Amino acid sequence: NRPTILLMNKIDLAEPISDRQAHTNRIVEESRIIKRGPLEVYYTQLNAPEKQKGILKRLMSSLPHLATTSGHPANSVITVMVLGIPNSGKSTLINVLRSIGQGGPGGAARVGRTAGQTRSVGHPIILYRGNSSHISDDTDDSVMGLTDYKIQVFDTPGILEPRARTLSERLSLCVCGAVDYSSLQPEVLVDYLLFWLNRRQRTEYVSLFDLPGPTTDVNELLISVCFKNKFFLTVSKPSWLPNEIETSDELFKSNITQKMAIPDIKRAAFHILSLFNKRYFGPVTFLPEDEKLADNFFHLA
């Protein structure tokens, strides 16, 4: 029963929590079902690490205490494993902690914009080499308590349940980038996002895409985005001269190719999803009640 610390990352993308302590208590309480509740909970925005130094220093300082009070024999090396869903910031967390602890050259975790950058558990990455003077200057050594410990961490691939319980859960994960967009049609993901925005009366997309007003028609939204951003595909348009064609040779000769432009719907869908994950639509949290309602409208073919 290893001690667990829970980081709720990307809070800048989620709707504000009015009572963070009550939210934390709920997480801890519900985690008792699996007898693996977190001992500490942190809310982070790792894409702005300069704002997170205080939180992350407290996290680092808690590691020796958790390691020595977890019922395991004391050891001069503390080993940590970072687990979480894909694209949640695991590798970013490691690199930020490594910077705070000044773990030394080499061994940074690979970071990317899409899920699946980490594909296996690799070699341990050193966060801290056992000298409290390495921790940044404004931190009290007695508080840190790291002098006698070396801290190393393993990065891991993102993990999910083997199968989402409902299609709506899967759509939520895909829209948020926890699952590769290619696993579902991007147009369907945008349709799901549009459903959620309209349900919550969130109309930021109207001004963002210069629409005349809210719409429930995903095709109208996608085509508008194509025209606004000049997303078009050039395709060949056949025109048939004779009314009757008797042979394949005549079929070939009568095919006059013309060029035409059609809206690039897929590119527009990816564009919308990218803007969503950059907070252009404002903070968003998909709630279970939203997903339950969406199950009435979204079904597997």
C-alpha positions in Angstrom: 0.0 0.0 0.0 2.2 2.8 -1.3 1.4 6.4 -0.3 -0.3 8.3 -3.1 -0.3 12.0 -4.0 -3.0 13.2 -6.4 -2.3 16.1 -8.7 -5.4 17.7 -10.4 -3.5 19.3 -13.3 -4.7 21.8 -16.0 -7.0 23.6 -13.6 -6.8 26.6 -15.9 -8.9 24.6 -18.5 -11.5 23.5 -15.9 -14.4 25.5 -14.5 -13.5 27.1 -11.2 -14.1 25.1 -8.0 -16.0 27.2 -5.5 -15.0 25.2 -2.4 -11.7 23.5 -3.1 -11.5 21.9 0.3 -14.9 20.3 0.0 -13.9 19.0 -3.5 -10.7 17.5 -2.0 -12.7 15.9 0.8 -15.1 14.3 -1.8 -12.1 12.9 -3.8 -10.6 11.4 -0.6 -13.9 10.0 0.5 -14.8 8.4 -2.8 -11.2 6.9 -3.1 -11.7 4.9 0.1 -13.9 2.6 -1.9 -10.8 1.1 -3.5 -8.8 1.6 -0.2 -6.2 3.7 -2.1 -7.1 7.2 -1.3 -4.6 10.0 -1.8 -2.8 11.3 1.3 -2.4 14.7 -0.3 -4.2 16.5 -3.2 -2.7 19.4 -5.2 -4.3 21.6 -7.9 -1.8 22.6 -10.5 -1.3 24.4 -13.8 2.0 23.0 -15.0 2.1 25.0 -18.2 2.9 28.0 -16.0 5.5 26.5 -13.6 6.6 29.9 -12.3 3.2 30.2 -10.6 3.5 26.7 -9.1 6.8 26.8 -7.3 5.3 27.0 -3.9 3.0 24.1 -4.4 5.7 21.9 -6.0 8.2 22.7 -3.3 5.7 21.5 -0.7 5.2 18.4 -2.8 8.9 17.7 -2.9 9.3 18.3 0.8 6.4 15.9 1.6 8.1 12.9 -0.1 10.6 12.0 2.7 7.8 12.2 5.3 5.5 10.0 3.2 8.2 7.5 2.5 9.2 7.1 6.2 5.6 6.9 7.5 4.2 4.5 5.0 5.3 1.4 6.9 8.2 0.6 4.6 11.8 0.4 5.7 13.7 3.6 5.6 15.9 4.0 2.5 18.2 6.7 1.4 16.7 6.5 -2.1 13.1 7.5 -2.6 11.5 6.1 -5.8 8.4 7.7 -7.2 6.2 6.6 -10.1 4.1 9.1 -12.0 0.8 7.6 -13.2 -2.2 9.2 -14.9 -4.4 9.5 -18.0 -2.7 10.4 -21.3 -1.9 14.0 -22.0 -2.4 15.1 -18.4 1.1 16.6 -17.9 3.0 13.7 -16.3 6.2 14.3 -18.2 5.9 18.1 -17.6 5.5 17.5 -13.9 8.7 15.5 -13.9 10.7 18.1 -15.7 9.4 20.9 -13.4 10.3 18.9 -10.3 13.6 18.1 -11.8 14.3 21.8 -12.3 13.3 22.6 -8.7 15.4 19.8 -7.2 18.2 20.5 -9.7 18.6 16.8 -10.5 21.5 17.5 -12.9 22.1 17.1 -16.6 20.4 14.6 -18.8 17.3 12.5 -18.3 14.6 15.0 -19.0 11.2 13.4 -19.8 9.9 13.8 -23.3 6.9 16.2 -23.6 4.5 16.6 -26.6 1.2 18.3 -27.4 -0.6 15.0 -28.1 -1.3 11.9 -26.1 1.1 9.0 -26.3 4.5 10.6 -26.2 5.7 8.3 -23.4 5.4 4.7 -24.7 7.1 2.7 -22.0 8.6 2.9 -18.5 12.2 3.9 -19.0 15.2 4.5 -16.7 14.7 6.5 -13.5 15.1 10.2 -13.7 16.9 11.9 -10.9 14.9 14.7 -9.3 17.2 15.4 -6.3 20.7 14.1 -5.5 20.6 14.3 -1.7 22.0 17.7 -1.0 19.5 20.2 0.5 21.6 23.1 -0.9 20.3 22.2 -4.3 16.8 23.3 -3.5 16.1 26.9 -4.5 17.3 29.7 -2.2 14.0 30.8 -0.7 13.2 27.4 0.8 14.0 26.5 4.4 16.2 23.4 4.5 14.6 22.2 7.7 11.2 22.3 6.0 12.4 20.5 3.0 14.0 17.7 5.0 15.7 16.3 1.9 19.4 16.3 3.0 19.7 12.5 3.4 17.6 11.4 0.5 18.1 10.9 -3.2 14.8 11.1 -5.1 14.3 9.4 -8.5 11.1 9.1 -10.6 9.8 6.8 -13.3 7.8 8.3 -16.1 5.0 6.0 -17.4 2.7 5.8 -20.5 -0.8 7.2 -20.0 -3.3 4.7 -18.6 -7.1 4.5 -19.0 -9.7 1.9 -18.2 -9.6 -0.8 -20.9 -12.9 0.5 -22.3 -14.9 3.6 -21.6 -18.2 2.6 -20.0 -20.2 4.8 -22.3 -19.7 6.5 -25.7 -20.1 9.9 -24.0 -17.2 9.2 -21.6 -15.1 8.2 -24.6 -16.1 11.4 -26.4 -15.2 13.5 -23.4 -11.8 12.0 -23.2 -11.2 12.5 -26.9 -12.3 16.1 -26.9 -10.0 16.8 -24.0 -7.0 15.2 -25.8 -6.6 12.3 -23.4 -7.3 9.9 -26.3 -5.9 10.5 -29.8 -8.4 12.4 -32.0 -8.0 9.8 -34.8 -9.8 7.1 -32.7 -13.1 8.9 -33.6 -14.2 11.1 -36.4 -13.3 14.7 -35.5 -16.6 15.9 -36.8 -18.4 13.7 -34.2 -16.1 15.2 -31.5 -17.1 18.7 -32.5 -20.7 17.7 -32.6 -20.4 16.5 -29.0 -18.6 19.7 -27.9 -21.3 21.8 -29.6 -24.0 19.8 -27.8 -22.3 20.5 -24.4 -21.8 24.2 -25.2 -25.4 24.7 -26.1 -26.6 22.6 -23.1 -24.6 24.9 -20.8 -25.7 28.0 -22.7 -22.0 28.7 -23.4 -22.0 30.8 -26.6 -18.4 31.9 -26.8 -18.1 30.0 -30.1 -20.6 32.4 -31.7 -18.3 35.4 -31.6 -15.2 33.3 -32.0 -16.4 32.1 -35.4 -18.4 35.1 -36.4 -21.7 33.2 -36.5 -25.1 35.0 -36.6 -26.2 33.2 -33.5 -26.0 29.8 -31.7 -26.5 26.7 -33.8 -27.3 23.1 -33.1 -26.1 22.1 -36.6 -22.5 20.9 -36.5 -22.3 21.1 -40.3 -23.2 24.8 -40.3 -20.5 25.4 -37.7 -17.8 23.5 -39.6 -18.6 25.1 -42.9 -18.5 28.5 -41.3 -15.1 27.8 -39.9 -13.9 26.6 -43.3 -15.0 29.9 -44.9 -13.6 32.1 -42.1 -10.2 30.4 -42.3 -10.1 29.5 -46.0 -10.0 25.8 -45.3 -10.7 24.3 -48.7 -9.7 21.2 -50.7 -9.2 21.3 -54.4 -10.8 18.3 -56.1 -11.5 17.2 -59.7 -14.9 17.6 -61.0 -15.9 15.4 -64.0 -18.2 16.6 -66.7 -19.8 14.1 -69.1 -20.2 15.3 -72.7 -22.2 12.6 -74.5 -25.5 11.4 -73.2 -24.7 7.8 -74.0 -21.4 6.1 -73.7 -21.0 2.7 -75.1 -17.3 1.7 -74.5 -14.8 2.3 -71.7 -12.6 4.1 -74.3 -15.4 6.6 -74.9 -15.8 6.9 -71.2 -12.2 7.9 -70.8 -12.2 10.3 -73.7 -15.3 12.1 -72.5 -14.1 12.8 -69.0 -13.2 16.5 -68.9 -11.6 17.4 -65.6 -12.4 20.6 -63.9 -11.1 21.9 -60.6 -13.3 22.9 -57.8 -12.9 23.8 -54.1 -14.9 22.2 -51.4 -14.8 22.9 -47.6 -12.2 20.9 -45.7 -14.5 19.7 -42.9 -11.9 17.5 -41.2 -9.4 20.4 -41.0 -12.1 22.7 -39.6 -12.9 20.1 -36.9 -9.3 19.7 -35.8 -9.0 23.5 -35.7 -12.0 23.7 -33.4 -10.7 21.0 -31.1 -7.3 22.7 -31.0 -8.8 26.0 -30.0 -10.9 24.2 -27.3 -7.8 22.7 -25.7 -6.1 26.2 -25.7 -9.1 27.6 -23.7 -10.5 29.7 -26.5 -14.0 28.5 -25.4 -13.3 29.4 -21.7 -13.0 26.9 -18.8 -14.9 23.7 -19.3 -15.6 20.7 -17.1 -17.5 17.7 -18.5 -19.8 16.4 -15.7 -21.4 12.9 -15.4 -24.8 14.4 -15.8 -23.8 16.0 -19.1 -22.5 12.7 -20.3 -25.6 10.9 -19.2 -27.8 13.2 -21.1 -25.6 13.0 -24.2 -26.1 9.2 -24.2 -29.6 9.9 -25.5 -28.2 11.5 -28.6 -24.9 9.9 -29.4 -24.7 6.2 -30.3 -22.2 3.9 -31.8 -23.0 3.1 -35.4 
